[in-house]
Amino acid sequence: MTCENCGTENRESARFCVGCGAALSNEKQRIETASSFNGATTKIDIQIPAQAKSNGIGTAGFILALLGLFLSWVPVAGWIIWVLGAILSSVGMFKVPKGLAIAGVIISFIDLIILILTITACSAITASLH
């Protein structure tokens, strides 16, 4: 990647220029191509994304929701993990990419259904004992 400030060539993963220390823009890499056909020159400007974005909050929410699903039978710990997974997945829905955040929200709803069924079963057993 070439620094726009001083023209120094830097690594593609560099955030700052080794020549002048200016911040490098890794958002898009431009490729300019010129072609000639029948005397006419065409200039093509292609933009290629430099890096795939990640959604750390959505990923954390997905993992916690999944753990909450497997630990839903543990009375307090499973519920706390479930709530954290639901919150982080919901927050992750507002960031890009949304894939794991959406999966975390869906798993959180499944956890909620299991929680309601567990509480209903426990209260039914308790009522039948008295």
Order of alpha helices (4+ residues) and beta strands (2+ residues): beta-beta-alpha-alpha-alpha
